[in-house]
Amino acid sequence: MLMHDGHCALAPPDLGDDLGDDLPDLDDGDLADAGSGNGHAVAAAAWEAAPQTKYAIEHKRLMWLCKVAAGREDDADGAPELDFDQVEKLAAYGESPNSPLLAAPYAVRVFSRKRTLREQDEKQSAALAECIATARRAVADIGARCVHELSGEAASDLSGEIARVRAAEETSADRADVQELAEETDAAEYEAAGDAVAAAEEAAAPFAEKHEKAERRAAKRNRDRDRAMAALKRVEIEIRALASATEPNAGRQAELEDQRQQRETELAEAEAKARSAGDALAKAQAALDEKLAHLRQLQAKKEQLLEDQLERRRQYEAEMATAEGEHETALLDLALQALKRRIATKQSVEKQRESLQALEQALRQQAHTRAAIDAYDHDAARTGMMTLGGAAGLLVLILLWLIV
């Protein structure tokens, strides 16, 4: 049976190094020969001629592991009971205490050892997940070989399963073609969007340069206007000072009036030039803003295009993953049926021996580890924890009494 986290609660059967060794020896071409002419009957007869007890055990072990790899293990058929001597040795909690005074040390040992075993179980879970994935691919490979190598009566017996595999293959291939075409189209569209942005940047460059020149010219004209205004103010200050003097100076007064007129003329010219430069700058700014707005629009379009393409790609990948999952499921169904009906011979699973043995070992290790975690005297441990708790409480009371 499966536990809640999907791992087996019972230890798996031991394949050892003789997976399939008790089955009848057939030639390497048996998988294909089994479906041609009377080859199927010959293969079936050879299976039935094997030592029945050993064959039944071997076949049960093989089917159980393949079901585990395929995620189809719905019963414990093929999984023997745990080796409780090994569980006890792995647990290493020690003997159950025969006295309440020994319960506390026992509880401490249980607490410490359980933590170590749980850490070990976490590592084994990761290793088991890898083993299941590898074995799952191995079992699917059996199905793939059945599709390509079976013919005749054997292929007819598995026609439904083979048809589902081929239909799933076509679906996967169609989705792959659609995705490939979509990726090519997306790449072309994104390249075109990039070219449009590059062209807009190139078109905006002269306007940016023109705007920079207009900005420098306007700044210079504004400085000239400010200097002319300052010069006029200095003359006006001197005129007012001369007017308040006790001794009038008609010659200097006339000279300052001529300077004021000259400074006013210079200021008017500087202000006109500053206004002209300001107008030119405003026009350059407007032209540049128009180009930059167009550039930002193209950049936003490119970014949106990329987001849309990424979303479509995620959808394609999800659809492709679904199609590939359906294909793998069909291959697993075919492999299990071929093994169940004894159409797939021991030679057809020879390549899968290593991955199935690794899976069995990983299942066995974790099953024993999880059994070991719970293989302690619960009553004694509970008594020990209560004793420790009582002792801690008594110690606190004594300290409080001493302090008070």
C-alpha positions in Angstrom: 0.0 0.0 0.0 1.1 3.6 -0.5 1.5 6.0 2.4 0.2 9.6 2.2 3.4 11.0 0.7 3.4 8.4 -2.0 6.2 6.2 -0.8 5.7 2.5 -0.1 4.9 1.5 3.5 6.3 -2.1 2.9 9.7 -3.1 2.0 10.0 -4.1 -1.7 11.0 -7.6 -2.9 14.7 -8.2 -3.3 15.6 -8.5 -6.9 19.2 -9.1 -6.2 21.4 -9.7 -9.2 19.1 -12.4 -10.6 16.3 -10.3 -12.0 14.7 -12.6 -14.5 17.3 -15.4 -14.1 14.6 -17.9 -13.2 12.6 -17.1 -16.3 13.1 -19.0 -19.5 16.1 -18.1 -21.6 14.9 -16.8 -25.0 16.9 -15.3 -27.8 17.5 -11.6 -28.1 14.9 -11.3 -30.8 12.1 -12.7 -28.7 10.2 -9.5 -28.3 9.7 -9.2 -32.0 9.5 -13.0 -32.7 6.8 -13.4 -30.1 4.4 -11.6 -32.4 5.2 -13.4 -35.6 3.5 -16.6 -36.7 3.4 -19.1 -33.9 6.2 -17.3 -32.1 3.8 -15.9 -29.6 2.6 -19.3 -28.7 6.2 -20.6 -28.5 7.1 -17.7 -26.2 4.1 -18.3 -24.0 4.8 -22.0 -23.8 8.4 -21.2 -22.8 7.1 -18.9 -20.0 4.7 -21.5 -18.7 7.5 -24.2 -18.8 9.5 -22.2 -16.3 9.6 -23.4 -12.6 6.2 -22.1 -11.5 7.0 -21.2 -7.9 10.2 -19.3 -8.8 8.5 -17.7 -11.9 5.5 -16.5 -9.9 7.8 -14.8 -7.4 10.0 -13.3 -10.1 7.1 -12.0 -12.1 5.4 -10.6 -9.0 8.6 -8.8 -8.1 9.0 -7.4 -11.6 5.4 -6.2 -11.9 5.4 -4.6 -8.4 8.6 -2.5 -9.1 7.3 -1.5 -12.6 4.0 -0.4 -11.0 5.9 1.6 -8.4 7.9 3.3 -11.1 4.8 4.0 -13.1 2.9 5.3 -10.1 0.3 2.5 -10.3 1.1 0.6 -7.1 -2.4 0.2 -5.6 -1.7 -2.9 -3.5 1.2 -4.7 -1.8 1.2 -7.6 -4.2 4.9 -8.5 -4.6 6.1 -6.6 -1.5 7.1 -8.9 1.3 7.0 -8.0 5.0 9.7 -6.0 6.6 12.9 -7.6 8.0 12.2 -6.6 11.7 15.7 -7.7 12.8 17.1 -5.2 10.4 14.6 -2.6 11.5 15.5 -3.1 15.2 19.2 -2.9 14.3 18.7 0.3 12.4 16.5 1.9 15.1 19.3 1.4 17.7 17.0 2.7 20.5 18.4 0.1 22.9 16.5 -2.3 25.2 13.3 -1.1 26.7 13.8 0.0 30.3 12.6 -2.4 33.0 12.5 0.3 35.6 10.9 3.7 35.8 14.3 5.1 36.8 15.7 4.1 33.4 12.8 5.6 31.4 14.3 9.1 31.4 17.6 8.1 29.7 15.7 5.9 27.3 13.5 8.9 26.3 16.6 11.0 25.7 18.0 8.2 23.4 14.7 8.0 21.5 14.5 11.7 21.0 18.1 11.9 19.7 17.9 8.8 17.5 14.6 9.8 16.0 16.0 13.1 14.9 18.9 11.3 13.2 16.6 8.8 11.5 14.3 11.6 10.2 17.3 13.4 8.7 18.3 10.1 7.1 14.7 9.7 5.8 14.8 13.1 4.2 17.9 12.2 2.3 16.5 8.9 1.3 13.3 10.6 0.0 15.4 12.7 -2.4 17.3 9.7 -3.6 14.1 7.7 -4.0 12.5 10.4 -6.1 15.5 10.2 -8.5 15.3 6.4 -8.6 11.6 6.5 -9.3 12.1 9.0 -12.1 14.9 6.9 -13.6 12.9 3.7 -13.3 9.8 5.4 -14.8 11.8 6.3 -17.9 13.1 2.7 -18.0 9.6 1.2 -17.9 8.4 3.7 -20.5 11.3 2.5 -22.7 9.9 -1.0 -22.5 6.6 0.3 -23.9 8.5 2.2 -26.7 10.3 -1.1 -27.7 6.9 -2.9 -27.8 5.6 -0.2 -30.2 8.5 -0.6 -32.6 9.3 -4.3 -32.2 6.0 -6.2 -31.7 4.0 -7.5 -34.6 1.5 -10.2 -35.5 -0.5 -11.8 -32.7 1.4 -10.0 -29.9 0.8 -6.6 -31.5 -2.9 -7.5 -32.0 -3.2 -8.4 -28.3 -1.9 -4.9 -27.4 -3.5 -3.1 -30.3 -5.5 -0.7 -28.1 -2.5 0.3 -26.0 -0.2 0.6 -29.1 -2.9 2.8 -30.8 -3.0 5.1 -27.8 0.8 5.4 -27.8 0.9 6.3 -31.4 -2.0 8.8 -31.0 -0.1 10.4 -28.2 3.1 10.5 -30.3 1.2 12.3 -33.1 -0.3 14.8 -30.6 3.2 15.5 -29.2 4.7 15.8 -32.7 1.9 18.2 -33.8 2.3 20.3 -30.7 6.1 20.4 -31.2 5.6 21.5 -34.8 3.1 24.2 -33.7 5.6 25.4 -31.1 8.5 25.4 -33.5 6.5 27.5 -36.0 5.3 29.8 -33.3 8.9 30.3 -32.0 10.1 31.1 -35.5 7.2 33.6 -36.0 7.9 35.2 -32.6 11.6 35.5 -33.3 10.8 37.3 -36.6 8.3 39.6 -34.9 10.6 40.4 -32.1 13.5 41.1 -34.5 11.3 43.4 -36.5 10.2 45.2 -33.3 13.9 45.6 -32.4 14.7 47.0 -35.8 11.9 49.5 -35.5 13.2 50.7 -32.1 16.7 51.0 -33.5 15.5 53.0 -36.5 13.5 55.3 -34.2 16.6 55.8 -32.0 18.6 56.6 -35.1 16.0 59.0 -36.3 15.8 60.8 -32.9 19.6 61.3 -32.7 19.8 64.4 -35.0 16.9 66.0 -33.2 18.6 65.4 -29.8 21.8 67.0 -31.2 19.8 69.9 -32.5 18.1 70.4 -29.2 21.4 70.3 -27.4 22.8 73.1 -29.6 19.6 75.2 -29.2 19.8 74.7 -25.5 23.4 75.9 -25.4 22.6 78.9 -27.7 19.6 79.9 -25.5 21.7 79.7 -22.4 24.3 82.0 -23.9 21.7 84.5 -25.1 20.2 84.6 -21.6 23.6 85.3 -20.1 24.2 88.1 -22.6 20.9 89.6 -21.7 21.7 89.4 -18.0 25.0 91.1 -18.5 23.4 93.9 -20.5 20.8 94.4 -17.8 23.5 94.5 -15.1 25.4 97.1 -17.1 22.3 99.3 -17.5 21.7 99.1 -13.7 25.2 100.2 -12.9 24.8 103.3 -15.1 21.5 104.1 -13.5 22.9 103.8 -10.1 25.7 106.2 -11.0 23.2 108.7 -12.5 21.2 108.7 -9.2 24.3 109.2 -7.2 25.4 112.1 -9.3 21.9 113.7 -9.0 22.1 113.7 -5.2 25.6 115.2 -5.2 26.0 118.7 -3.6 28.0 120.0 -6.6 26.4 119.3 -10.0 28.6 118.0 -12.8 26.9 118.7 -16.1 29.6 117.1 -18.2 29.5 113.9 -16.3 25.7 114.0 -16.3 25.5 114.2 -20.1 28.1 111.4 -20.5 26.1 109.1 -18.2 22.9 109.8 -20.1 24.6 108.8 -23.4 25.8 105.6 -21.7 22.3 104.8 -20.4 20.9 105.1 -23.9 23.6 102.9 -25.3 23.0 100.3 -22.5 19.2 100.3 -23.1 19.9 99.7 -26.8 22.2 96.8 -26.0 19.7 95.4 -23.5 16.9 95.5 -26.1 19.1 93.7 -28.6 20.1 91.1 -26.1 16.5 90.5 -25.0 15.4 90.1 -28.6 18.2 87.6 -29.2 17.3 85.7 -26.0 13.6 85.5 -27.1 14.6 84.2 -30.5 16.9 81.6 -29.0 14.1 80.6 -26.6 11.7 80.2 -29.5 14.2 78.1 -31.4 14.8 75.9 -28.2 11.0 75.4 -27.8 10.7 74.3 -31.4 13.7 71.9 -31.1 12.2 70.6 -27.8 8.8 69.9 -29.5 10.4 68.1 -32.4 12.5 66.0 -30.1 9.6 65.2 -27.9 7.7 64.0 -30.9 10.5 61.6 -31.9 11.0 60.4 -28.3 7.3 59.8 -27.9 7.4 57.6 -31.0 10.5 55.8 -29.7 8.8 55.1 -26.3 5.8 53.8 -28.1 7.9 51.4 -30.1 9.8 50.4 -27.0 6.6 49.7 -25.1 5.3 47.7 -28.0 8.4 45.7 -28.1 8.2 45.0 -24.3 4.5 44.0 -24.6 5.3 41.8 -27.6 8.0 40.0 -25.5 5.5 39.5 -22.6 2.9 38.2 -25.0 5.4 35.8 -26.5 6.6 34.6 -23.1 3.0 33.9 -22.1 2.4 32.0 -25.3 5.6 30.1 -24.8 4.5 29.1 -21.3 1.2 28.0 -22.7 2.9 26.0 -25.4 5.3 24.4 -22.8 2.4 23.5 -20.6 0.5 21.9 -23.5 3.7 20.2 -24.6 4.2 18.9 -21.1 0.7 17.6 -21.0 1.1 15.9 -24.4 4.4 14.4 -23.3 2.8 13.2 -20.0 0.0 11.6 -21.9 2.6 9.9 -24.2 4.6 8.6 -21.2 1.4 7.4 -19.6 0.4 5.5 -22.7 3.9 3.9 -22.9 3.7 2.9 -19.2 0.3 1.4 -19.7 1.6 -0.5 -22.7 4.7 -1.7 -20.8 2.7 -2.9 -17.8 0.2 -4.8 -20.1 3.0 -6.4 -22.0 4.6 -7.5 -18.8 1.3 -8.7 -17.3 0.5 -10.7 -20.4 4.0 -12.0 -20.6 4.5 -10.6 -24.1 7.6 -8.7 -23.0 10.3 -11.3 -22.1 13.1 -11.0 -19.6 15.4 -9.9 -22.4 13.2 -6.9 -23.0 13.7 -5.7 -19.5 17.4 -6.5 -19.3 18.4 -2.9 -20.0 16.1 -1.8 -17.1 17.7 -4.2 -14.6 20.0 -1.6 -13.1 17.4 1.1 -12.6 14.9 -1.4 -11.1 17.4 -2.7 -8.7 18.3 0.8 -7.7 14.6 1.6 -7.1 14.2 -1.6 -5.1 17.2 -0.7 -2.9 15.9 2.9 -2.4 12.4 1.6 -1.5 13.8 -1.0 0.9 16.1 1.5 2.7 13.4 4.1 3.2 10.8 1.5 4.3 13.1 0.2 6.9 14.1 3.7 8.0 10.5 4.7 8.5 9.7 1.6 10.4 12.8 2.2 12.5 11.6 5.7 13.4 8.6 4.2 15.1 10.3 1.1 16.5 10.6 2.2 20.1 8.7 1.5 23.4 6.1 4.3 23.3 5.0 3.8 26.9 8.5 3.8 28.2 9.4 6.9 26.2 6.2 8.7 27.4 7.1 7.8 31.0 10.6 9.0 30.6 9.4 12.4 29.2 7.0 12.8 32.0 9.8 12.0 34.5 12.0 14.6 32.8 9.2 17.1 32.9 8.5 16.5 36.5 12.2 16.8 37.4 12.5 20.1 35.5 9.4 21.4 37.3 10.8 20.3 40.7 14.1 22.1 40.0 12.3 25.3 39.1 10.3 25.1 42.4 13.5 24.6 44.4 15.2 27.6 42.7 12.2 29.8 43.3 12.2 28.7 47.0 15.9 29.5 47.4 15.4 32.9 45.7 12.4 33.9 47.8 
